[in-house]
Amino acid sequence: MSASEPQFLEVGKAEHRRRIAYRFEDGERDSPALVWLCGFLSDMAGEKASLLADWARGQGLSMLRFDYSGHGRSEGDLLKAAIGDWLEEACVMLNLLQGRRSIIVGSSMGGWIALLLARKLAREGALERLAGLVLIAPAWDMTERLMWHQMTPEMKATVEREGVYFEPALYGQTYPITKRLIEEGRNHLLAEDLLHLDLPVRILQGMCDPDVPWGHALDLVDLLSGDDVELTLVKDCGHRHNRPQDLRRILATVEALVDKVQA
């Protein structure tokens, strides 16, 4: 297979079946595998994902990354997709690791999906499949706390009337906030109870983040019942964590967690 071309895996049943694009590079079997979960409207070819893949390759580590349905090279209509679909895809993708423990690295919305995935495995008594979480500006409960609660009555009326509101963004694109995204997201909220996750969690959060306020990360720390939780607040950092120093911090955090779980 060409290094430039992804592989595809079918997820879902009947009319909900879709082809999901992914890239998996195999590494040492006795080391944890890295799994990258993108943010909303991001894809596996993004700067942070590509940098982490290059680093993992150099370390001999396995790495898995994929595009959610409606994103990147995957099939699906973004205007019909929701958190539950992307969580299902993450669960199916994790099975490609064939039992190897993994460190999930989730960016923005990917941080929410990482937490949902960990909660699901914990409830199934299978949390040992995860070695840890690295969450970058985690937008947990995003659809409710960071979208719906921040919308004006006029925006909410547009969602109810037209089924979608296109939110202007800072990065040269619009964010489609659909009625299905909001309503289906309510099935996956974390704030209703403590998260009983007995695994190391590392959170990187910018204090100049216009999309995920740093107080949102503090609230997440309160939700996590485990002791091995570290939050790094970066005063001059925004949401994207794409400056050279931010990228170095991400790699250093992942490397330290890999060393910890292998010790």
Secondary structure as UniProt FT lines:
FT   TURN            3..4
FT   STRAND          7..11
FT   HELIX           14..16
FT   STRAND          18..25
FT   TURN            29..30
FT   STRAND          33..37
FT   TURN            40..41
FT   TURN            44..45
FT   HELIX           47..59
FT   STRAND          63..66
FT   TURN            69..70
FT   TURN            72..73
FT   HELIX           78..80
FT   HELIX           83..94
FT   HELIX           95..97
FT   TURN            98..99
FT   STRAND          102..107
FT   HELIX           109..123
FT   TURN            124..125
FT   HELIX           127..129
FT   STRAND          130..136
FT   TURN            140..141
FT   HELIX           142..147
FT   HELIX           148..150
FT   HELIX           153..162
FT   STRAND          164..168
FT   TURN            170..171
FT   STRAND          174..178
FT   HELIX           179..185
FT   HELIX           186..188
FT   TURN            191..192
FT   STRAND          201..206
FT   TURN            207..208
FT   HELIX           214..223
FT   STRAND          229..234
FT   TURN            235..236
FT   HELIX           244..262
//
